[in-house]
Amino acid sequence: MEMPDYGQPAPPFQPGYPMNPALPPGPPYPPAMNPAVAPGYYPSVNTNALAPQVAPYPQFNGIPGYEGLAGGDGNDGKFLPPPPPFGTGPDNVPAPTNRDWQIPSINNETAKQALLDYANGQCCYGSSPAEEMEITQLRPFNTYRYRLETFTESRSCESVTRPLTEGALDSPDKGPAPQPWEIQVKNPTLFHDETLKLPVPHTTSKKSCQECNGKGKIICQKCNGNSRVKCDDCNGSGKRANEECMHCNGTGSMGCQTCNQTNVQMCPGCKGKGQVMTFIELTVTWKNNVYEFIPDHHSDFPTEHFKKVTGEKIYGDEQLLVPPIINFPEPSINQNSQTAVQQHYSKFISSARILKQKQTIELLPLTKVEYSWRGKSCSYFVYGRENKVETKDYPSTCCCVIL
């Protein structure tokens, strides 16, 4: 089947960063991309858009680009992605050429064989109608599944606190901290959701633990410093079945096993060391964003049956930015393709980096077969690549009672 030509293929996926050649990792920009040269055209990279989590150690004020990280101002933590160069966007992708779409359909032989297979698979159905019937009309009600997948990458940062580990700290005195989009990460698997967390280099420092004031111990959380807890066997009553509880000797309480009756326990924040390390953590999120549309097939066939079968892929396009489809014979596919492409571009270009797009059309075969058998008019549907049958008036059935 000959498919429409969408112009030049997209550049190959490059390992490492920048992962998208059209989207540089950040300033400085080429002169044509400098916001000062083209004011208002591109969104600026706002490093203050980091989402500071409520952090007990606001020590990042001296790290360029991360000044507001520990302020707890409630932002969403997302960096704006690098602005695209001039000339990229859905309006600048080469338009498809006008070619005829060839939609496959079943023939009489396929329709009869589908009904015969269906009848043979039913314990109470005779095969005579499928073998002797005369097909009077094949009425195609083919419908389609349109999908646009936009694979994006977003990055956010937050200040985190962890128990102190052995070894030298990657502190700010070892060099300047790279900006979030300058940090190289592994190549993702395209069109699969994934999240990666890693520390930003040269942002780690050591502090006294605030949970225990540097002591390494806190009041036992199990017994609240009382060294005893309620007996589980008698629920603190001291009795079981009107007799003295043997587990607690009738006292209703037991010695706390969490602190061994010392009233204190190891501080969970520093694991008993009295010190913690704090650093900026980068979260890289790869997400496959899907737009899906299925047109109305204008028949009384139960649409949910399509979930049981596969369709036939009749078109696929994968590149950096796909163009909208304009010449498909089903107008609603063209309309939804235009809508989907524009919506995804507008939505994600300002909040994430678009790495790849994929656009597909899947034929969901559906044919209504009208036939006659021994003077009776009947019909059935043949659907899916598997040529499954849906019928409500098969003319040769019997009632079986299994004892």
JONOR-V149065 format. One record per residue. N is the residue number from 1. RES is the residue in three letters. PSI is psi in whole degrees, 0 to 359 (* if undefined). OMEGA is omega in degrees with one decimal (999 if undefined). Layout:
N;RES;PSI;OMEGA
N;RES;PSI;OMEGA
This chain:
1;MET;130;-178.3
2;GLU;130;-175.5
3;MET;157;179.9
4;PRO;149;178.5
5;ASP;122;-177.7
6;TYR;21;175.8
7;GLY;203;-176.0
8;GLN;144;178.1
9;PRO;157;180.0
10;ALA;154;176.0
11;PRO;149;-177.2
12;PRO;154;179.2
13;PHE;121;-174.5
14;GLN;138;176.1
15;PRO;150;178.4
16;GLY;192;-179.0
17;TYR;149;2.0
18;PRO;132;-177.2
19;MET;335;177.4
20;ASN;109;-176.6
21;PRO;333;-178.6
22;ALA;348;-177.8
23;LEU;98;-179.1
24;PRO;158;-173.4
25;PRO;352;179.4
26;GLY;180;-179.7
27;PRO;155;2.8
28;PRO;147;-179.6
29;TYR;159;169.9
30;PRO;156;-176.7
31;PRO;321;-177.3
32;ALA;342;-178.0
33;MET;357;-177.7
34;ASN;123;179.5
35;PRO;335;177.9
36;ALA;332;178.3
37;VAL;321;-179.9
38;ALA;72;-174.6
39;PRO;138;175.5
40;GLY;351;-176.6
41;TYR;321;-178.4
42;TYR;145;171.2
43;PRO;139;178.5
44;SER;155;177.7
45;VAL;107;-175.1
46;ASN;100;-178.8
47;THR;347;176.1
48;ASN;2;179.7
49;ALA;10;176.7
50;LEU;147;179.6
51;ALA;100;178.1
52;PRO;123;170.1
53;GLN;161;179.4
54;VAL;108;-174.7
55;ALA;136;-178.0
56;PRO;355;-175.0
57;TYR;82;-177.4
58;PRO;75;-175.2
59;GLN;13;-173.6
60;PHE;11;-176.1
61;ASN;337;-178.3
62;GLY;3;-178.5
63;ILE;112;-177.1
64;PRO;134;179.3
65;GLY;348;-178.5
66;TYR;24;-171.1
67;GLU;322;-174.8
68;GLY;11;-169.8
69;LEU;323;-174.1
70;ALA;15;-175.0
71;GLY;344;178.4
72;GLY;41;-175.9
73;ASP;2;172.9
74;GLY;13;176.0
75;ASN;170;-175.3
76;ASP;358;172.3
77;GLY;5;-175.0
78;LYS;135;170.2
79;PHE;142;169.7
80;LEU;139;-178.1
81;PRO;165;177.4
82;PRO;142;179.5
83;PRO;147;178.3
84;PRO;157;175.5
85;PRO;168;176.2
86;PHE;145;170.5
87;GLY;9;174.9
88;THR;137;-177.7
89;GLY;167;-176.1
90;PRO;335;-179.4
91;ASP;348;-176.3
92;ASN;3;177.0
93;VAL;137;-179.6
94;PRO;134;-179.1
95;ALA;152;179.1
96;PRO;155;175.8
97;THR;157;-179.4
98;ASN;111;176.3
99;ARG;159;-178.8
100;ASP;137;174.0
101;TRP;132;179.5
102;GLN;113;-177.5
103;ILE;117;-178.3
104;PRO;153;177.2
105;SER;160;-178.5
106;ILE;162;176.8
107;ASN;180;-177.5
108;ASN;319;-178.0
109;GLU;315;179.1
110;THR;319;179.9
111;ALA;317;-179.5
112;LYS;320;-179.6
113;GLN;324;179.0
114;ALA;318;-179.6
115;LEU;323;178.4
116;LEU;316;177.5
117;ASP;322;179.6
118;TYR;314;-178.9
119;ALA;320;179.7
120;ASN;338;179.7
121;GLY;359;179.4
122;GLN;134;-174.5
123;CYS;337;-174.4
124;CYS;12;-177.0
125;TYR;131;173.7
126;GLY;155;-177.5
127;SER;356;-175.9
128;SER;314;179.6
129;PRO;318;-179.0
130;ALA;329;-177.9
131;GLU;328;-172.0
132;GLU;352;-172.4
133;MET;159;174.6
134;GLU;115;-179.0
135;ILE;127;-179.8
136;THR;333;-178.7
137;GLN;140;169.9
138;LEU;117;-177.4
139;ARG;104;-179.8
140;PRO;134;173.0
141;PHE;36;-176.1
142;ASN;137;173.2
143;THR;181;-168.8
144;TYR;158;170.5
145;ARG;114;177.4
146;TYR;135;178.7
147;ARG;134;168.4
148;LEU;124;178.1
149;GLU;125;178.2
150;THR;114;-176.7
151;PHE;118;-173.1
152;THR;160;173.5
153;GLU;131;174.4
154;SER;156;-177.6
155;ARG;139;176.8
156;SER;162;-178.7
157;CYS;152;171.7
158;GLU;155;175.9
159;SER;132;-178.0
160;VAL;158;179.0
161;THR;132;-180.0
162;ARG;157;173.5
163;PRO;146;-177.7
164;LEU;134;178.6
165;THR;166;178.2
166;GLU;154;177.7
167;GLY;172;-177.8
168;ALA;145;178.5
169;LEU;144;175.6
170;ASP;76;-170.9
171;SER;166;179.6
172;PRO;338;-179.4
173;ASP;358;177.2
174;LYS;358;178.3
175;GLY;168;179.1
176;PRO;143;177.8
177;ALA;132;177.5
178;PRO;152;175.8
179;GLN;156;-171.9
180;PRO;318;-177.1
181;TRP;359;175.1
182;GLU;347;-176.6
183;ILE;122;179.8
184;GLN;138;178.1
185;VAL;174;-178.8
186;LYS;160;174.9
187;ASN;130;179.4
188;PRO;164;170.4
189;THR;120;-173.8
190;LEU;138;174.8
191;PHE;29;174.3
192;HIS;133;178.7
193;ASP;139;179.9
194;GLU;151;177.4
195;THR;137;179.3
196;LEU;132;176.3
197;LYS;136;178.4
198;LEU;151;179.1
199;PRO;144;173.5
200;VAL;126;-178.3
201;PRO;144;173.1
202;HIS;37;178.2
203;THR;8;-174.5
204;THR;136;175.8
205;SER;162;-177.2
206;LYS;137;-178.2
207;LYS;160;172.0
208;SER;139;-177.3
209;CYS;126;-179.3
210;GLN;340;179.8
211;GLU;326;-177.7
212;CYS;8;-177.0
213;ASN;34;175.6
214;GLY;9;-176.8
215;LYS;340;-179.3
216;GLY;356;179.7
217;LYS;151;176.8
218;ILE;165;175.6
219;ILE;137;-176.9
220;CYS;126;-178.4
221;GLN;343;-179.0
222;LYS;314;-176.7
223;CYS;3;-179.0
224;ASN;34;176.8
225;GLY;12;-178.7
226;ASN;352;178.3
227;SER;354;179.2
228;ARG;152;179.8
229;VAL;163;-179.7
230;LYS;138;179.1
231;CYS;128;-179.6
232;ASP;330;-176.1
233;ASP;320;-178.2
234;CYS;5;179.6
235;ASN;33;175.6
236;GLY;2;-177.6
237;SER;339;-177.7
238;GLY;357;-178.0
239;LYS;150;172.6
240;ARG;126;-177.3
241;ALA;45;177.3
242;ASN;18;175.5
243;GLU;159;-179.2
244;GLU;133;179.0
245;CYS;123;-179.3
246;MET;338;-175.6
247;HIS;323;-178.2
248;CYS;9;179.4
249;ASN;32;175.1
250;GLY;6;-178.9
251;THR;338;-177.9
252;GLY;1;-179.7
253;SER;159;-179.8
254;MET;158;174.7
255;GLY;137;-177.3
256;CYS;122;179.5
257;GLN;344;178.9
258;THR;316;-178.4
259;CYS;4;-177.1
260;ASN;37;176.9
261;GLN;26;175.6
262;THR;355;179.3
263;ASN;354;-179.3
264;VAL;159;175.9
265;GLN;165;179.3
266;MET;137;179.7
267;CYS;123;-179.9
268;PRO;337;-177.9
269;GLY;325;-177.4
270;CYS;3;-178.8
271;LYS;35;175.3
272;GLY;1;-176.7
273;LYS;342;-179.9
274;GLY;352;179.6
275;GLN;152;178.6
276;VAL;165;172.0
277;MET;142;177.7
278;THR;146;-180.0
279;PHE;168;176.1
280;ILE;127;-179.7
281;GLU;128;177.1
282;LEU;131;173.9
283;THR;120;176.9
284;VAL;124;-177.9
285;THR;119;173.2
286;TRP;129;-176.0
287;LYS;136;175.0
288;ASN;108;-177.1
289;ASN;124;-170.5
290;VAL;131;168.9
291;TYR;127;-177.5
292;GLU;142;-178.7
293;PHE;134;174.9
294;ILE;117;179.4
295;PRO;161;174.7
296;ASP;133;-179.7
297;HIS;359;172.6
298;HIS;45;175.3
299;SER;172;178.6
300;ASP;17;176.3
301;PHE;133;179.0
302;PRO;113;-174.9
303;THR;329;-177.1
304;GLU;343;178.7
305;HIS;339;179.4
306;PHE;339;179.3
307;LYS;341;-176.5
308;LYS;353;-175.6
309;VAL;167;175.0
310;THR;158;176.1
311;GLY;182;-180.0
312;GLU;120;179.4
313;LYS;118;-178.0
314;ILE;351;175.9
315;TYR;141;175.6
316;GLY;140;179.1
317;ASP;127;-180.0
318;GLU;121;177.3
319;GLN;185;-177.0
320;LEU;305;173.9
321;LEU;122;-178.7
322;VAL;148;175.4
323;PRO;157;176.2
324;PRO;149;177.3
325;ILE;134;-175.3
326;ILE;349;-172.6
327;ASN;25;177.1
328;PHE;142;-174.6
329;PRO;341;175.6
330;GLU;108;-173.4
331;PRO;326;-177.6
332;SER;333;175.1
333;ILE;314;178.0
334;ASN;315;-178.7
335;GLN;316;-179.1
336;ASN;330;174.8
337;SER;315;176.5
338;GLN;313;-179.0
339;THR;314;-176.0
340;ALA;314;-178.1
341;VAL;315;-178.4
342;GLN;319;-179.9
343;GLN;314;-179.3
344;HIS;318;-179.9
345;TYR;312;-178.1
346;SER;323;-175.9
347;LYS;317;-169.4
348;PHE;339;-176.3
349;ILE;337;-178.4
350;SER;355;-176.9
351;SER;352;-176.9
352;ALA;172;174.6
353;ARG;124;176.9
354;ILE;120;-178.8
355;LEU;327;-176.9
356;LYS;152;173.0
357;GLN;150;178.1
358;LYS;133;-176.7
359;GLN;128;-177.6
360;THR;153;169.6
361;ILE;127;-179.6
362;GLU;125;176.2
363;LEU;127;173.5
364;LEU;95;-173.4
365;PRO;136;178.2
366;LEU;119;179.6
367;THR;131;173.9
368;LYS;123;-178.0
369;VAL;119;176.6
370;GLU;133;-175.2
371;TYR;167;176.2
372;SER;146;179.0
373;TRP;117;179.6
374;ARG;43;175.3
375;GLY;2;-179.5
376;LYS;133;178.4
377;SER;130;-178.7
378;CYS;175;178.5
379;SER;162;174.2
380;TYR;164;178.3
381;PHE;140;169.7
382;VAL;126;-173.1
383;TYR;155;178.2
384;GLY;165;176.4
385;ARG;336;-179.3
386;GLU;356;-178.9
387;ASN;49;175.2
388;LYS;158;-175.5
389;VAL;138;171.6
390;GLU;121;180.0
391;THR;148;179.0
392;LYS;353;-175.3
393;ASP;43;176.4
394;TYR;128;-167.0
395;PRO;1;-177.5
396;SER;87;178.4
397;THR;163;176.1
398;CYS;165;179.6
399;CYS;125;179.2
400;CYS;136;175.8
401;VAL;118;-178.6
402;ILE;120;-178.3
403;LEU;*;999
